[in-house]
Amino acid sequence: MSLQFQWRGAFANEEINELHVAAFTTRVYSEAEWNWVELTARHSLGWVVARDAERLVGFVNVIWDGLAHAWVQDTMVDPRDPVS
């Protein structure tokens, strides 16, 4: 496995919702219910995506108050076996 990390890296709603399912054992939300791309663009200072080749295997969101404070939220790591 060769992980690549990217600050404010591109991701699609479908793949991050699938990662959310793997990380938190929840159901798959539709883009209409939970639009990660729109929400991060509006509320986040930034985020980090982790990829194994093309596959999204990790994500962390850095939320901020727009002034002085930021915090880490939505930390997700795919617990499944890596793709070879």
N, C-alpha and C positions, 0 to 999 in steps of 0.2 A: 504494500500500500504506500502510495506517495501522495501525501496530503498537501493541498495548496490552500492557503488562507488568503482572503482578500477583504480589505476594509471597504465597506459599502459595495460589496460584490453583487452582481446581478443574480436574481433568482426569480422563479415563476411561482405563482400562487399554488399551482397544483403540486409542485415538488416540495414546497415548504409545508403544505398541509399534510402531505404524506410523511414528512420527517416528524411533524407534530404527533401524528398517530404512532409512529415507531417509538418516539421518546416518552410519550405520556400515556400510551395505550388508551386512546380516546377514539372517537369516530372521525371520519373524514368530513371536514366542513367544506361547503361549496365556497366559491369565490364571492358569491352574493352575501354569505353569512360572515366570512372572515377574509377580508381582502388585505393580505399582508403587505403587498406592494404599495397599496395606497396608504395604509396605516403607518408604515415605516417612513414613507416620504413625508407625511404630515407631522409625525410625532417624535421621530428619532433623530438623535445627533448623528448616529451611524449604526452600523452593524458589521459583523464579521461572518462571512460564509466560509465553510470548510468543504472542500470537494476532494473526492478520490476519483481522479480523472474527471468525468463529466457528472458523476453522481454526487448530489448534495448529501453530506454526512454529518454536518454540524452547522449550528447557527447560534449567535448570541446578539442580542439587541441592546443598544445603549440609548436609553431614554433620557431626556433632559427636560428641565423646567423652562428652557429658553433664556436663562440668565446665568446662573452660577453652579447649579447642581446637576449631576448626571449619575445614573446608576445602571447596573447590568440587569437585564430582564430577559425572559424567554430563552434561557439557555437550553439548547437541544443537541443531543448527540444520538446518532442512530446506533442502537445496541446490537443490530444484526451483524452477521459476519460480513467482512468487507468483500467487495467484488474483486476478483483477481484479474 
